Amino acid sequence: MSSEDVIPEKHRLMLKEIDRLYKFYDEDPSCDNFKCLIENIKNAQQMNFNLLRTGECENHGLTQLQVHEELESLNNKHKDLKNKLLEHVCSNFKFLTLRFKQFIEKMVDGEPVDKSALEHAVHIFAQYDQGGLTENQAINKGTTYMAQRFNMPSDMFVHLED
């Protein structure tokens, strides 16, 4: 976005809050701890899955049932830790949680929304919200941006009439 774009205060605050969320998620010691524990569980899940897949349970003194039970326990721990991480992040971002909880859930699931795409969307929405763009123009700007940002063919999206 050019520096000429005037963004209303509410949208500037939203961008600041998004920046703060990304920084918090990357730097908060509790988030780091949760992410480390989740990664350890994922590694244990993969090891157990490989034991089942290769049929090597018995070589490690385990039955298939024991490995299945361990996988179920690990899955429950994984889900519990992700929920605790989500709760921790949400408790620090009440406004974003009220309006954009799915965005935070994606971040916790390891599928964060591309930050520059999100910022672009806020800028376009601000222009739309101020009456500077029609709905179709805003959508067209968004799809054009996505095609360029992610190196997608421009004909992948339908261009809407202005």
N, C-alpha and C positions, 0 to 999 in steps of 0.2 A: 504494500500500500504506500502511496506517496505521502509525503509529509503534509500535503495540502488537504488530505482527507481530515475533516473535522469529525471527531467521534464524540457523541454525547458522553457525559460523565458516567452514566450507568454502564455503558459499554466499555469505557476505559477501566472502570472498576472491575468489570467481569474479566477483562484481559489480565489485569493485575492479579486477580484471584486465581486465574488459570496458571499464571506464572508461578505464583506462590504454591499452588498444588503440585506442580511438576517438581519444584525445588524441594518441597517437603517430602515427597515420595522418594526422591533420589537421595536425600541427605539425613532424614530423621533416623536416629539410632533404633527406635522401636520398629520402624518400617524395615530397616536393614535386617534386624533380627528376625522378624517374621519371614522376610524373603529368603534369608539363609536357611531357616528351618524348613520352609516349603521346598526349597531346592534339594535339601537333604532327603526329604520324604520322596520327592520325585525320583531321585537316584535309587533309593531303596525300592520303590515301586518297579523301576526298570529292571533292577537286579532280580527281583522276585518273578517278574513277568518272564524274563529270560530263562530262569530255572524251569518254569512251566513249559515255555516254548521249546526248549532244547531237551526236555525230559531228564534233566540232570538233578532233579530233586533228591533222589536216592543217594547220589554221589556226595551230597552234603548232609546226609543223615536226616532228610526230611521227606514227609509224604506229600503228595499233591494237595491233600486236604489241608495240611499245615501251611503250605505256601498260599493256598487260596484264603485261608483265615488271616494270614499275615497281610495279604494284599487288601483284604476287606478292612482290617484295622488301619493300615496305612491310608487307604482312601478316606476313611472317617477322620483321621488326623489331618489329612490334607484339606478336606472340606472345612474342618473346624478352624484351622489356622488361617485359611483364606477369609473366612467369615470374621475372625478376630482382626485381621489386617484391614478388611473393609470397614469394620466398626471403628477402628482406630483412626483411619483416614477420614471417614465421615464425621467423626466427633470433632475433628479440627476444621472442617469445612461445611458448616451448617447450611450456608446459602447455596453452595454448589450441590450439596446433597439434596436439598429440597427441589431444586430445579433440574439437576443433571446427574442423578444418582447412577444412571446407566453408564455414563461416561466414566465415573469413578470405578464402577464394577468392571468395566473393560480394562482399565488400568491395572486393577488388582489381578485380573485374569491373565495378565501378561499380553494383552492386546490393546495397548493404549492408542488412542486416536492421535494421528499425526498432528503435532502441535502447530506447525505452520498452516496446515489445512484448517484447523480449528480457529486460529487467529484470523485467517482469511474469511471464514464463515461469519465471525463476529463483525468484521469490517463491512461485509456485504449486507448483513442483517441491519447494521446501523444505518447504512444508506437507504435500505428498504424502509426501515422504521421511520426515517425522517421524510419519506416521500420522494426521495431522489431516484428510486428505482421501482419499477413495477415488479410484481411477483415473478413474472416470466423472465424479466431482465435479471433479477437476482439469481434465479435458478440457472439461467444461461451462463452468468459469470461464474457461478460455482462449478458447473460442469466443465467449462473451459479451463478453469484453474486446475481441476482434478486431472483432466486429460494432460495438461502440460506438466504438472507436478509429478505425476506418476507415469509419464511417458506412455500414455494410452492413445490409441487412434482417436482422432477428433470425431469420426463418424460413429463412434461407439455410443454416443449420446444423441438424443433427439434434441435439436435446437427448437425452442419454443418461439412462437410468434410474439413480437413485442406489442 
